[in-house]
Amino acid sequence: MYIYPDNLKTAPMLFLWRLKDLAVIGIGALISVFAMSQTGFTIPLIVTLVYAFLAIRFDGTSILDFIKYAVRYFFTEQQEYRWRI
């Protein structure tokens, strides 16, 4: 028996992440492990773990989405109002 999800237009999720985020986390983890084993360089691992934390979805939104919206609102797409008489 197969149970359909409630909303078929939402992005597929596994645990607390979207599948796209899990792919990015997995590729980042592989690169991080290779970099750490070859050079002892741990910064890629830290960046991957921070991304994994920020990409956790709860009620359809994540901290990463909020940061993207805030950057877009405050820096890239500021609204400008010109008063005309």
N, CA, C and O atoms as a Maestro MAE file, in Angstrom:
{
 s_m_m2io_version
 :::
 2.0.0
}

f_m_ct {
 s_m_title
 :::
 protein
 m_atom[340] {
  # First column is atom index #
  i_m_mmod_type
  r_m_x_coord
  r_m_y_coord
  r_m_z_coord
  i_m_residue_number
  s_m_chain_name
  s_m_pdb_residue_name
  s_m_pdb_atom_name
  i_m_atomic_number
  :::
  1 25 0.843 -1.165 0.000 1 A "MET " " N  " 7
  2 3 0.000 0.000 0.000 1 A "MET " " CA " 6
  3 2 0.900 1.244 0.000 1 A "MET " " C  " 6
  4 15 1.867 1.312 0.759 1 A "MET " " O  " 8
  5 25 0.581 2.215 -0.846 2 A "TYR " " N  " 7
  6 3 1.334 3.466 -0.965 2 A "TYR " " CA " 6
  7 2 0.477 4.598 -0.447 2 A "TYR " " C  " 6
  8 15 -0.685 4.723 -0.832 2 A "TYR " " O  " 8
  9 25 1.031 5.421 0.419 3 A "ILE " " N  " 7
  10 3 0.309 6.566 0.972 3 A "ILE " " CA " 6
  11 2 0.848 7.826 0.305 3 A "ILE " " C  " 6
  12 15 2.044 8.110 0.377 3 A "ILE " " O  " 8
  13 25 -0.033 8.575 -0.341 4 A "TYR " " N  " 7
  14 3 0.369 9.798 -1.016 4 A "TYR " " CA " 6
  15 2 0.582 10.918 -0.007 4 A "TYR " " C  " 6
  16 15 -0.102 10.967 1.015 4 A "TYR " " O  " 8
  17 25 1.532 11.824 -0.284 5 A "PRO " " N  " 7
  18 3 1.718 12.972 0.623 5 A "PRO " " CA " 6
  19 2 0.528 13.920 0.532 5 A "PRO " " C  " 6
  20 15 -0.264 13.857 -0.408 5 A "PRO " " O  " 8
  21 25 0.420 14.780 1.505 6 A "ASP " " N  " 7
  22 3 -0.704 15.716 1.566 6 A "ASP " " CA " 6
  23 2 -0.699 16.703 0.407 6 A "ASP " " C  " 6
  24 15 -1.753 16.994 -0.158 6 A "ASP " " O  " 8
  25 25 0.452 17.213 0.053 7 A "ASN " " N  " 7
  26 3 0.559 18.216 -1.007 7 A "ASN " " CA " 6
  27 2 1.562 17.708 -2.036 7 A "ASN " " C  " 6
  28 15 2.753 17.602 -1.742 7 A "ASN " " O  " 8
  29 25 1.093 17.394 -3.236 8 A "LEU " " N  " 7
  30 3 1.970 16.829 -4.259 8 A "LEU " " CA " 6
  31 2 2.873 17.859 -4.921 8 A "LEU " " C  " 6
  32 15 3.780 17.484 -5.664 8 A "LEU " " O  " 8
  33 25 2.653 19.146 -4.673 9 A "LYS " " N  " 7
  34 3 3.480 20.177 -5.305 9 A "LYS " " CA " 6
  35 2 4.644 20.622 -4.428 9 A "LYS " " C  " 6
  36 15 5.448 21.443 -4.869 9 A "LYS " " O  " 8
  37 25 4.763 20.125 -3.229 10 A "THR " " N  " 7
  38 3 5.874 20.508 -2.364 10 A "THR " " CA " 6
  39 2 7.129 19.741 -2.753 10 A "THR " " C  " 6
  40 15 7.060 18.700 -3.407 10 A "THR " " O  " 8
  41 25 8.263 20.266 -2.347 11 A "ALA " " N  " 7
  42 3 9.544 19.617 -2.637 11 A "ALA " " CA " 6
  43 2 9.662 18.346 -1.791 11 A "ALA " " C  " 6
  44 15 9.230 18.330 -0.638 11 A "ALA " " O  " 8
  45 25 10.244 17.283 -2.352 12 A "PRO " " N  " 7
  46 3 10.393 16.052 -1.571 12 A "PRO " " CA " 6
  47 2 11.380 16.242 -0.431 12 A "PRO " " C  " 6
  48 15 12.403 16.910 -0.580 12 A "PRO " " O  " 8
  49 25 11.057 15.645 0.711 13 A "MET " " N  " 7
  50 3 11.885 15.809 1.904 13 A "MET " " CA " 6
  51 2 12.274 14.446 2.456 13 A "MET " " C  " 6
  52 15 11.556 13.460 2.288 13 A "MET " " O  " 8
  53 25 13.422 14.411 3.114 14 A "LEU " " N  " 7
  54 3 13.885 13.249 3.837 14 A "LEU " " CA " 6
  55 2 14.351 13.743 5.194 14 A "LEU " " C  " 6
  56 15 15.276 14.550 5.281 14 A "LEU " " O  " 8
  57 25 13.718 13.263 6.250 15 A "PHE " " N  " 7
  58 3 13.939 13.722 7.613 15 A "PHE " " CA " 6
  59 2 13.628 15.215 7.702 15 A "PHE " " C  " 6
  60 15 12.473 15.598 7.519 15 A "PHE " " O  " 8
  61 25 14.593 16.055 7.970 16 A "LEU " " N  " 7
  62 3 14.329 17.487 8.141 16 A "LEU " " CA " 6
  63 2 14.826 18.340 6.979 16 A "LEU " " C  " 6
  64 15 14.735 19.566 7.037 16 A "LEU " " O  " 8
  65 25 15.353 17.713 5.923 17 A "TRP " " N  " 7
  66 3 15.928 18.451 4.807 17 A "TRP " " CA " 6
  67 2 15.228 18.103 3.507 17 A "TRP " " C  " 6
  68 15 14.674 17.015 3.353 17 A "TRP " " O  " 8
  69 25 15.262 19.060 2.560 18 A "ARG " " N  " 7
  70 3 14.828 18.753 1.203 18 A "ARG " " CA " 6
  71 2 15.895 17.882 0.549 18 A "ARG " " C  " 6
  72 15 17.047 17.876 0.984 18 A "ARG " " O  " 8
  73 25 15.518 17.152 -0.486 19 A "LEU " " N  " 7
  74 3 16.479 16.262 -1.140 19 A "LEU " " CA " 6
  75 2 17.621 17.038 -1.786 19 A "LEU " " C  " 6
  76 15 18.753 16.555 -1.821 19 A "LEU " " O  " 8
  77 25 17.337 18.232 -2.295 20 A "LYS " " N  " 7
  78 3 18.392 19.061 -2.871 20 A "LYS " " CA " 6
  79 2 19.422 19.434 -1.809 20 A "LYS " " C  " 6
  80 15 20.626 19.407 -2.065 20 A "LYS " " O  " 8
  81 25 18.941 19.782 -0.620 21 A "ASP " " N  " 7
  82 3 19.852 20.119 0.472 21 A "ASP " " CA " 6
  83 2 20.667 18.904 0.904 21 A "ASP " " C  " 6
  84 15 21.852 19.031 1.214 21 A "ASP " " O  " 8
  85 25 20.041 17.729 0.926 22 A "LEU " " N  " 7
  86 3 20.781 16.524 1.287 22 A "LEU " " CA " 6
  87 2 21.870 16.208 0.268 22 A "LEU " " C  " 6
  88 15 22.945 15.734 0.636 22 A "LEU " " O  " 8
  89 25 21.601 16.468 -1.007 23 A "ALA " " N  " 7
  90 3 22.625 16.247 -2.031 23 A "ALA " " CA " 6
  91 2 23.805 17.202 -1.818 23 A "ALA " " C  " 6
  92 15 24.963 16.792 -1.907 23 A "ALA " " O  " 8
  93 25 23.509 18.468 -1.539 24 A "VAL " " N  " 7
  94 3 24.573 19.451 -1.288 24 A "VAL " " CA " 6
  95 2 25.359 19.071 -0.038 24 A "VAL " " C  " 6
  96 15 26.586 19.165 -0.027 24 A "VAL " " O  " 8
  97 25 24.665 18.643 1.013 25 A "ILE " " N  " 7
  98 3 25.334 18.247 2.248 25 A "ILE " " CA " 6
  99 2 26.202 17.014 2.014 25 A "ILE " " C  " 6
  100 15 27.323 16.942 2.518 25 A "ILE " " O  " 8
  101 25 25.697 16.046 1.256 26 A "GLY " " N  " 7
  102 3 26.466 14.836 0.979 26 A "GLY " " CA " 6
  103 2 27.724 15.111 0.174 26 A "GLY " " C  " 6
  104 15 28.795 14.600 0.500 26 A "GLY " " O  " 8
  105 25 27.602 15.917 -0.881 27 A "ILE " " N  " 7
  106 3 28.774 16.273 -1.696 27 A "ILE " " CA " 6
  107 2 29.764 17.094 -0.880 27 A "ILE " " C  " 6
  108 15 30.974 16.891 -0.973 27 A "ILE " " O  " 8
  109 25 29.246 18.019 -0.082 28 A "GLY " " N  " 7
  110 3 30.120 18.816 0.787 28 A "GLY " " CA " 6
  111 2 30.820 17.958 1.821 28 A "GLY " " C  " 6
  112 15 31.983 18.199 2.143 28 A "GLY " " O  " 8
  113 25 30.126 16.958 2.346 29 A "ALA " " N  " 7
  114 3 30.749 16.071 3.331 29 A "ALA " " CA " 6
  115 2 31.862 15.241 2.697 29 A "ALA " " C  " 6
  116 15 32.912 15.040 3.307 29 A "ALA " " O  " 8
  117 25 31.635 14.756 1.467 30 A "LEU " " N  " 7
  118 3 32.691 14.007 0.778 30 A "LEU " " CA " 6
  119 2 33.931 14.864 0.538 30 A "LEU " " C  " 6
  120 15 35.053 14.443 0.818 30 A "LEU " " O  " 8
  121 25 33.717 16.066 0.019 31 A "ILE " " N  " 7
  122 3 34.843 16.966 -0.229 31 A "ILE " " CA " 6
  123 2 35.541 17.313 1.082 31 A "ILE " " C  " 6
  124 15 36.768 17.391 1.132 31 A "ILE " " O  " 8
  125 25 34.759 17.522 2.143 32 A "SER " " N  " 7
  126 3 35.335 17.876 3.439 32 A "SER " " CA " 6
  127 2 36.187 16.740 4.002 32 A "SER " " C  " 6
  128 15 37.275 16.970 4.530 32 A "SER " " O  " 8
  129 25 35.680 15.515 3.884 33 A "VAL " " N  " 7
  130 3 36.439 14.373 4.411 33 A "VAL " " CA " 6
  131 2 37.723 14.179 3.626 33 A "VAL " " C  " 6
  132 15 38.771 13.915 4.216 33 A "VAL " " O  " 8
  133 25 37.661 14.305 2.296 34 A "PHE " " N  " 7
  134 3 38.878 14.187 1.489 34 A "PHE " " CA " 6
  135 2 39.876 15.290 1.822 34 A "PHE " " C  " 6
  136 15 41.073 15.025 1.938 34 A "PHE " " O  " 8
  137 25 39.401 16.518 1.976 35 A "ALA " " N  " 7
  138 3 40.296 17.627 2.305 35 A "ALA " " CA " 6
  139 2 40.916 17.440 3.687 35 A "ALA " " C  " 6
  140 15 42.090 17.749 3.895 35 A "ALA " " O  " 8
  141 25 40.121 16.934 4.629 36 A "MET " " N  " 7
  142 3 40.645 16.756 5.973 36 A "MET " " CA " 6
  143 2 41.639 15.597 6.027 36 A "MET " " C  " 6
  144 15 42.626 15.661 6.760 36 A "MET " " O  " 8
  145 25 41.387 14.545 5.261 37 A "SER " " N  " 7
  146 3 42.312 13.408 5.314 37 A "SER " " CA " 6
  147 2 43.624 13.705 4.586 37 A "SER " " C  " 6
  148 15 44.670 13.185 4.976 37 A "SER " " O  " 8
  149 25 43.588 14.523 3.545 38 A "GLN " " N  " 7
  150 3 44.793 14.807 2.779 38 A "GLN " " CA " 6
  151 2 45.611 15.959 3.349 38 A "GLN " " C  " 6
  152 15 46.840 15.899 3.378 38 A "GLN " " O  " 8
  153 25 44.932 16.999 3.800 39 A "THR " " N  " 7
  154 3 45.658 18.198 4.226 39 A "THR " " CA " 6
  155 2 45.451 18.569 5.688 39 A "THR " " C  " 6
  156 15 46.176 19.409 6.221 39 A "THR " " O  " 8
  157 25 44.470 17.951 6.342 40 A "GLY " " N  " 7
  158 3 44.174 18.338 7.713 40 A "GLY " " CA " 6
  159 2 43.402 19.642 7.803 40 A "GLY " " C  " 6
  160 15 43.296 20.224 8.883 40 A "GLY " " O  " 8
  161 25 42.869 20.103 6.701 41 A "PHE " " N  " 7
  162 3 42.146 21.361 6.584 41 A "PHE " " CA " 6
  163 2 40.687 21.117 6.974 41 A "PHE " " C  " 6
  164 15 39.986 20.397 6.262 41 A "PHE " " O  " 8
  165 25 40.209 21.692 8.079 42 A "THR " " N  " 7
  166 3 38.880 21.377 8.596 42 A "THR " " CA " 6
  167 2 37.807 22.409 8.268 42 A "THR " " C  " 6
  168 15 36.641 22.206 8.605 42 A "THR " " O  " 8
  169 25 38.170 23.495 7.629 43 A "ILE " " N  " 7
  170 3 37.181 24.543 7.347 43 A "ILE " " CA " 6
  171 2 36.057 24.057 6.420 43 A "ILE " " C  " 6
  172 15 34.907 24.425 6.657 43 A "ILE " " O  " 8
  173 25 36.323 23.248 5.374 44 A "PRO " " N  " 7
  174 3 35.191 22.750 4.575 44 A "PRO " " CA " 6
  175 2 34.198 21.918 5.398 44 A "PRO " " C  " 6
  176 15 32.996 21.969 5.140 44 A "PRO " " O  " 8
  177 25 34.675 21.170 6.361 45 A "LEU " " N  " 7
  178 3 33.787 20.388 7.218 45 A "LEU " " CA " 6
  179 2 32.921 21.304 8.075 45 A "LEU " " C  " 6
  180 15 31.732 21.040 8.258 45 A "LEU " " O  " 8
  181 25 33.498 22.361 8.593 46 A "ILE " " N  " 7
  182 3 32.740 23.316 9.406 46 A "ILE " " CA " 6
  183 2 31.683 24.011 8.557 46 A "ILE " " C  " 6
  184 15 30.549 24.191 9.002 46 A "ILE " " O  " 8
  185 25 32.050 24.407 7.328 47 A "VAL " " N  " 7
  186 3 31.087 25.058 6.433 47 A "VAL " " CA " 6
  187 2 29.943 24.104 6.098 47 A "VAL " " C  " 6
  188 15 28.785 24.519 6.062 47 A "VAL " " O  " 8
  189 25 30.254 22.840 5.854 48 A "THR " " N  " 7
  190 3 29.216 21.850 5.545 48 A "THR " " CA " 6
  191 2 28.284 21.649 6.733 48 A "THR " " C  " 6
  192 15 27.070 21.558 6.548 48 A "THR " " O  " 8
  193 25 28.815 21.580 7.931 49 A "LEU " " N  " 7
  194 3 27.977 21.407 9.119 49 A "LEU " " CA " 6
  195 2 27.096 22.633 9.377 49 A "LEU " " C  " 6
  196 15 25.942 22.495 9.782 49 A "LEU " " O  " 8
  197 25 27.632 23.814 9.147 50 A "VAL " " N  " 7
  198 3 26.826 25.031 9.313 50 A "VAL " " CA " 6
  199 2 25.700 25.060 8.283 50 A "VAL " " C  " 6
  200 15 24.568 25.416 8.613 50 A "VAL " " O  " 8
  201 25 26.002 24.688 7.034 51 A "TYR " " N  " 7
  202 3 24.959 24.639 6.010 51 A "TYR " " CA " 6
  203 2 23.885 23.609 6.374 51 A "TYR " " C  " 6
  204 15 22.693 23.858 6.198 51 A "TYR " " O  " 8
  205 25 24.319 22.449 6.885 52 A "ALA " " N  " 7
  206 3 23.355 21.422 7.284 52 A "ALA " " CA " 6
  207 2 22.441 21.933 8.397 52 A "ALA " " C  " 6
  208 15 21.245 21.639 8.401 52 A "ALA " " O  " 8
  209 25 22.989 22.687 9.329 53 A "PHE " " N  " 7
  210 3 22.168 23.244 10.403 53 A "PHE " " CA " 6
  211 2 21.202 24.306 9.881 53 A "PHE " " C  " 6
  212 15 20.032 24.325 10.261 53 A "PHE " " O  " 8
  213 25 21.693 25.188 9.011 54 A "LEU " " N  " 7
  214 3 20.847 26.270 8.505 54 A "LEU " " CA " 6
  215 2 19.774 25.776 7.548 54 A "LEU " " C  " 6
  216 15 18.764 26.455 7.361 54 A "LEU " " O  " 8
  217 25 19.965 24.611 6.938 55 A "ALA " " N  " 7
  218 3 19.015 24.102 5.950 55 A "ALA " " CA " 6
  219 2 17.924 23.238 6.565 55 A "ALA " " C  " 6
  220 15 17.066 22.740 5.836 55 A "ALA " " O  " 8
  221 25 17.926 23.044 7.873 56 A "ILE " " N  " 7
  222 3 16.875 22.256 8.523 56 A "ILE " " CA " 6
  223 2 15.548 22.975 8.322 56 A "ILE " " C  " 6
  224 15 15.434 24.172 8.589 56 A "ILE " " O  " 8
  225 25 14.554 22.243 7.854 57 A "ARG " " N  " 7
  226 3 13.236 22.818 7.580 57 A "ARG " " CA " 6
  227 2 12.275 22.470 8.704 57 A "ARG " " C  " 6
  228 15 12.211 21.331 9.164 57 A "ARG " " O  " 8
  229 25 11.533 23.476 9.132 58 A "PHE " " N  " 7
  230 3 10.496 23.293 10.131 58 A "PHE " " CA " 6
  231 2 9.302 24.123 9.696 58 A "PHE " " C  " 6
  232 15 9.417 25.335 9.516 58 A "PHE " " O  " 8
  233 25 8.169 23.485 9.528 59 A "ASP " " N  " 7
  234 3 6.940 24.137 9.053 59 A "ASP " " CA " 6
  235 2 7.130 24.817 7.705 59 A "ASP " " C  " 6
  236 15 6.564 25.884 7.467 59 A "ASP " " O  " 8
  237 25 7.917 24.219 6.825 60 A "GLY " " N  " 7
  238 3 8.056 24.719 5.470 60 A "GLY " " CA " 6
  239 2 9.088 25.805 5.261 60 A "GLY " " C  " 6
  240 15 9.260 26.261 4.130 60 A "GLY " " O  " 8
  241 25 9.770 26.233 6.280 61 A "THR " " N  " 7
  242 3 10.787 27.270 6.116 61 A "THR " " CA " 6
  243 2 12.039 26.890 6.902 61 A "THR " " C  " 6
  244 15 12.000 26.062 7.812 61 A "THR " " O  " 8
  245 25 13.139 27.515 6.525 62 A "SER " " N  " 7
  246 3 14.406 27.234 7.207 62 A "SER " " CA " 6
  247 2 15.099 28.555 7.543 62 A "SER " " C  " 6
  248 15 14.704 29.621 7.070 62 A "SER " " O  " 8
  249 25 16.117 28.460 8.351 63 A "ILE " " N  " 7
  250 3 16.892 29.643 8.712 63 A "ILE " " CA " 6
  251 2 17.585 30.198 7.470 63 A "ILE " " C  " 6
  252 15 17.712 31.412 7.313 63 A "ILE " " O  " 8
  253 25 18.029 29.308 6.597 64 A "LEU " " N  " 7
  254 3 18.692 29.729 5.366 64 A "LEU " " CA " 6
  255 2 17.749 30.538 4.473 64 A "LEU " " C  " 6
  256 15 18.165 31.522 3.862 64 A "LEU " " O  " 8
  257 25 16.479 30.125 4.396 65 A "ASP " " N  " 7
  258 3 15.495 30.905 3.631 65 A "ASP " " CA " 6
  259 2 15.320 32.297 4.227 65 A "ASP " " C  " 6
  260 15 15.269 33.287 3.497 65 A "ASP " " O  " 8
  261 25 15.231 32.372 5.541 66 A "PHE " " N  " 7
  262 3 15.075 33.665 6.196 66 A "PHE " " CA " 6
  263 2 16.266 34.569 5.914 66 A "PHE " " C  " 6
  264 15 16.089 35.762 5.664 66 A "PHE " " O  " 8
  265 25 17.475 34.021 5.949 67 A "ILE " " N  " 7
  266 3 18.673 34.810 5.658 67 A "ILE " " CA " 6
  267 2 18.648 35.287 4.211 67 A "ILE " " C  " 6
  268 15 18.998 36.435 3.935 67 A "ILE " " O  " 8
  269 25 18.239 34.423 3.282 68 A "LYS " " N  " 7
  270 3 18.141 34.823 1.868 68 A "LYS " " CA " 6
  271 2 17.133 35.954 1.688 68 A "LYS " " C  " 6
  272 15 17.402 36.924 0.980 68 A "LYS " " O  " 8
  273 25 15.966 35.825 2.335 69 A "TYR " " N  " 7
  274 3 14.952 36.877 2.222 69 A "TYR " " CA " 6
  275 2 15.439 38.191 2.812 69 A "TYR " " C  " 6
  276 15 15.187 39.255 2.247 69 A "TYR " " O  " 8
  277 25 16.131 38.126 3.938 70 A "ALA " " N  " 7
  278 3 16.633 39.344 4.583 70 A "ALA " " CA " 6
  279 2 17.694 40.025 3.727 70 A "ALA " " C  " 6
  280 15 17.682 41.249 3.590 70 A "ALA " " O  " 8
  281 25 18.611 39.251 3.148 71 A "VAL " " N  " 7
  282 3 19.644 39.834 2.279 71 A "VAL " " CA " 6
  283 2 19.000 40.455 1.057 71 A "VAL " " C  " 6
  284 15 19.381 41.550 0.643 71 A "VAL " " O  " 8
  285 25 18.025 39.767 0.475 72 A "ARG " " N  " 7
  286 3 17.352 40.317 -0.702 72 A "ARG " " CA " 6
  287 2 16.609 41.598 -0.359 72 A "ARG " " C  " 6
  288 15 16.637 42.556 -1.132 72 A "ARG " " O  " 8
  289 25 15.946 41.626 0.787 73 A "TYR " " N  " 7
  290 3 15.177 42.807 1.160 73 A "TYR " " CA " 6
  291 2 16.071 43.991 1.510 73 A "TYR " " C  " 6
  292 15 15.807 45.110 1.068 73 A "TYR " " O  " 8
  293 25 17.119 43.768 2.292 74 A "PHE " " N  " 7
  294 3 17.926 44.883 2.783 74 A "PHE " " CA " 6
  295 2 19.027 45.325 1.833 74 A "PHE " " C  " 6
  296 15 19.423 46.490 1.862 74 A "PHE " " O  " 8
  297 25 19.539 44.421 0.983 75 A "PHE " " N  " 7
  298 3 20.710 44.774 0.187 75 A "PHE " " CA " 6
  299 2 20.489 44.759 -1.320 75 A "PHE " " C  " 6
  300 15 20.935 45.684 -1.999 75 A "PHE " " O  " 8
  301 25 19.825 43.757 -1.867 76 A "THR " " N  " 7
  302 3 19.795 43.644 -3.329 76 A "THR " " CA " 6
  303 2 18.567 44.261 -3.974 76 A "THR " " C  " 6
  304 15 18.666 44.791 -5.081 76 A "THR " " O  " 8
  305 25 17.421 44.210 -3.326 77 A "GLU " " N  " 7
  306 3 16.207 44.740 -3.940 77 A "GLU " " CA " 6
  307 2 15.536 45.775 -3.051 77 A "GLU " " C  " 6
  308 15 14.355 45.664 -2.723 77 A "GLU " " O  " 8
  309 25 16.293 46.762 -2.675 78 A "GLN " " N  " 7
  310 3 15.712 47.792 -1.830 78 A "GLN " " CA " 6
  311 2 14.679 48.579 -2.613 78 A "GLN " " C  " 6
  312 15 14.833 48.846 -3.805 78 A "GLN " " O  " 8
  313 25 13.642 48.933 -1.916 79 A "GLN " " N  " 7
  314 3 12.599 49.714 -2.559 79 A "GLN " " CA " 6
  315 2 12.916 51.192 -2.385 79 A "GLN " " C  " 6
  316 15 13.424 51.632 -1.353 79 A "GLN " " O  " 8
  317 25 12.599 51.935 -3.430 80 A "GLU " " N  " 7
  318 3 12.856 53.359 -3.382 80 A "GLU " " CA " 6
  319 2 11.553 54.086 -3.664 80 A "GLU " " C  " 6
  320 15 10.885 53.817 -4.662 80 A "GLU " " O  " 8
  321 25 11.205 54.985 -2.803 81 A "TYR " " N  " 7
  322 3 9.971 55.745 -2.962 81 A "TYR " " CA " 6
  323 2 10.324 57.192 -3.259 81 A "TYR " " C  " 6
  324 15 11.152 57.801 -2.581 81 A "TYR " " O  " 8
  325 25 9.680 57.726 -4.284 82 A "ARG " " N  " 7
  326 3 9.881 59.134 -4.631 82 A "ARG " " CA " 6
  327 2 8.529 59.835 -4.515 82 A "ARG " " C  " 6
  328 15 7.549 59.456 -5.156 82 A "ARG " " O  " 8
  329 25 8.511 60.846 -3.693 83 A "TRP " " N  " 7
  330 3 7.276 61.578 -3.494 83 A "TRP " " CA " 6
  331 2 7.164 62.643 -4.561 83 A "TRP " " C  " 6
  332 15 8.106 63.395 -4.812 83 A "TRP " " O  " 8
  333 25 6.017 62.697 -5.176 84 A "ARG " " N  " 7
  334 3 5.771 63.714 -6.207 84 A "ARG " " CA " 6
  335 2 4.552 64.529 -5.811 84 A "ARG " " C  " 6
  336 15 3.550 64.010 -5.320 84 A "ARG " " O  " 8
  337 25 4.679 65.780 -6.038 85 A "ILE " " N  " 7
  338 3 3.574 66.673 -5.682 85 A "ILE " " CA " 6
  339 2 2.803 67.037 -6.935 85 A "ILE " " C  " 6
  340 15 1.827 67.784 -6.864 85 A "ILE " " O  " 8
  :::
 }
 m_bond[339] {
  # First column is bond index #
  i_m_from
  i_m_to
  i_m_order
  :::
  1 1 2 1
  2 2 3 1
  3 3 4 2
  4 3 5 1
  5 5 6 1
  6 6 7 1
  7 7 8 2
  8 7 9 1
  9 9 10 1
  10 10 11 1
  11 11 12 2
  12 11 13 1
  13 13 14 1
  14 14 15 1
  15 15 16 2
  16 15 17 1
  17 17 18 1
  18 18 19 1
  19 19 20 2
  20 19 21 1
  21 21 22 1
  22 22 23 1
  23 23 24 2
  24 23 25 1
  25 25 26 1
  26 26 27 1
  27 27 28 2
  28 27 29 1
  29 29 30 1
  30 30 31 1
  31 31 32 2
  32 31 33 1
  33 33 34 1
  34 34 35 1
  35 35 36 2
  36 35 37 1
  37 37 38 1
  38 38 39 1
  39 39 40 2
  40 39 41 1
  41 41 42 1
  42 42 43 1
  43 43 44 2
  44 43 45 1
  45 45 46 1
  46 46 47 1
  47 47 48 2
  48 47 49 1
  49 49 50 1
  50 50 51 1
  51 51 52 2
  52 51 53 1
  53 53 54 1
  54 54 55 1
  55 55 56 2
  56 55 57 1
  57 57 58 1
  58 58 59 1
  59 59 60 2
  60 59 61 1
  61 61 62 1
  62 62 63 1
  63 63 64 2
  64 63 65 1
  65 65 66 1
  66 66 67 1
  67 67 68 2
  68 67 69 1
  69 69 70 1
  70 70 71 1
  71 71 72 2
  72 71 73 1
  73 73 74 1
  74 74 75 1
  75 75 76 2
  76 75 77 1
  77 77 78 1
  78 78 79 1
  79 79 80 2
  80 79 81 1
  81 81 82 1
  82 82 83 1
  83 83 84 2
  84 83 85 1
  85 85 86 1
  86 86 87 1
  87 87 88 2
  88 87 89 1
  89 89 90 1
  90 90 91 1
  91 91 92 2
  92 91 93 1
  93 93 94 1
  94 94 95 1
  95 95 96 2
  96 95 97 1
  97 97 98 1
  98 98 99 1
  99 99 100 2
  100 99 101 1
  101 101 102 1
  102 102 103 1
  103 103 104 2
  104 103 105 1
  105 105 106 1
  106 106 107 1
  107 107 108 2
  108 107 109 1
  109 109 110 1
  110 110 111 1
  111 111 112 2
  112 111 113 1
  113 113 114 1
  114 114 115 1
  115 115 116 2
  116 115 117 1
  117 117 118 1
  118 118 119 1
  119 119 120 2
  120 119 121 1
  121 121 122 1
  122 122 123 1
  123 123 124 2
  124 123 125 1
  125 125 126 1
  126 126 127 1
  127 127 128 2
  128 127 129 1
  129 129 130 1
  130 130 131 1
  131 131 132 2
  132 131 133 1
  133 133 134 1
  134 134 135 1
  135 135 136 2
  136 135 137 1
  137 137 138 1
  138 138 139 1
  139 139 140 2
  140 139 141 1
  141 141 142 1
  142 142 143 1
  143 143 144 2
  144 143 145 1
  145 145 146 1
  146 146 147 1
  147 147 148 2
  148 147 149 1
  149 149 150 1
  150 150 151 1
  151 151 152 2
  152 151 153 1
  153 153 154 1
  154 154 155 1
  155 155 156 2
  156 155 157 1
  157 157 158 1
  158 158 159 1
  159 159 160 2
  160 159 161 1
  161 161 162 1
  162 162 163 1
  163 163 164 2
  164 163 165 1
  165 165 166 1
  166 166 167 1
  167 167 168 2
  168 167 169 1
  169 169 170 1
  170 170 171 1
  171 171 172 2
  172 171 173 1
  173 173 174 1
  174 174 175 1
  175 175 176 2
  176 175 177 1
  177 177 178 1
  178 178 179 1
  179 179 180 2
  180 179 181 1
  181 181 182 1
  182 182 183 1
  183 183 184 2
  184 183 185 1
  185 185 186 1
  186 186 187 1
  187 187 188 2
  188 187 189 1
  189 189 190 1
  190 190 191 1
  191 191 192 2
  192 191 193 1
  193 193 194 1
  194 194 195 1
  195 195 196 2
  196 195 197 1
  197 197 198 1
  198 198 199 1
  199 199 200 2
  200 199 201 1
  201 201 202 1
  202 202 203 1
  203 203 204 2
  204 203 205 1
  205 205 206 1
  206 206 207 1
  207 207 208 2
  208 207 209 1
  209 209 210 1
  210 210 211 1
  211 211 212 2
  212 211 213 1
  213 213 214 1
  214 214 215 1
  215 215 216 2
  216 215 217 1
  217 217 218 1
  218 218 219 1
  219 219 220 2
  220 219 221 1
  221 221 222 1
  222 222 223 1
  223 223 224 2
  224 223 225 1
  225 225 226 1
  226 226 227 1
  227 227 228 2
  228 227 229 1
  229 229 230 1
  230 230 231 1
  231 231 232 2
  232 231 233 1
  233 233 234 1
  234 234 235 1
  235 235 236 2
  236 235 237 1
  237 237 238 1
  238 238 239 1
  239 239 240 2
  240 239 241 1
  241 241 242 1
  242 242 243 1
  243 243 244 2
  244 243 245 1
  245 245 246 1
  246 246 247 1
  247 247 248 2
  248 247 249 1
  249 249 250 1
  250 250 251 1
  251 251 252 2
  252 251 253 1
  253 253 254 1
  254 254 255 1
  255 255 256 2
  256 255 257 1
  257 257 258 1
  258 258 259 1
  259 259 260 2
  260 259 261 1
  261 261 262 1
  262 262 263 1
  263 263 264 2
  264 263 265 1
  265 265 266 1
  266 266 267 1
  267 267 268 2
  268 267 269 1
  269 269 270 1
  270 270 271 1
  271 271 272 2
  272 271 273 1
  273 273 274 1
  274 274 275 1
  275 275 276 2
  276 275 277 1
  277 277 278 1
  278 278 279 1
  279 279 280 2
  280 279 281 1
  281 281 282 1
  282 282 283 1
  283 283 284 2
  284 283 285 1
  285 285 286 1
  286 286 287 1
  287 287 288 2
  288 287 289 1
  289 289 290 1
  290 290 291 1
  291 291 292 2
  292 291 293 1
  293 293 294 1
  294 294 295 1
  295 295 296 2
  296 295 297 1
  297 297 298 1
  298 298 299 1
  299 299 300 2
  300 299 301 1
  301 301 302 1
  302 302 303 1
  303 303 304 2
  304 303 305 1
  305 305 306 1
  306 306 307 1
  307 307 308 2
  308 307 309 1
  309 309 310 1
  310 310 311 1
  311 311 312 2
  312 311 313 1
  313 313 314 1
  314 314 315 1
  315 315 316 2
  316 315 317 1
  317 317 318 1
  318 318 319 1
  319 319 320 2
  320 319 321 1
  321 321 322 1
  322 322 323 1
  323 323 324 2
  324 323 325 1
  325 325 326 1
  326 326 327 1
  327 327 328 2
  328 327 329 1
  329 329 330 1
  330 330 331 1
  331 331 332 2
  332 331 333 1
  333 333 334 1
  334 334 335 1
  335 335 336 2
  336 335 337 1
  337 337 338 1
  338 338 339 1
  339 339 340 2
  :::
 }
}
